[in-house]
Amino acid sequence: MVNLLMDEADLNKYTGLSVYVMKFERTRWRRVGDLGGRAFVMAPVYVGASCEAGRLRGDCVYVVHPMSRELQVFDVKDGSMETQRLHEAPFSNKAFWLLPTSC
């Protein structure tokens, strides 16, 4: 589970996150400090899924903001966050995904 922390001034932006894994033997969520080298891609309200990192950076959560044409990348291991403008992406009020052309 990914818990996104919202910016109070701009509810379309996130300032941080925490990641949890379900421990079924105890029926509890446990906070983790990495994604096991995987990437997690999500569009809030729509969908979220983990995948092999491949051309994406491992242990990162990718959050797309279709209306503002931005992509936020959170590194779960070191806690850093970067925002990338998606200038060439079409305006959309629905979730979309763009795959990077380089790593």
Summary of the structure (lengths in Angstrom):
residues: 103
radius of gyration: 14.0
end to end distance: 25.3
largest distance: 46.5
contacts: 253
relative contact order: 0.19
helix: 0%
strand: 46%
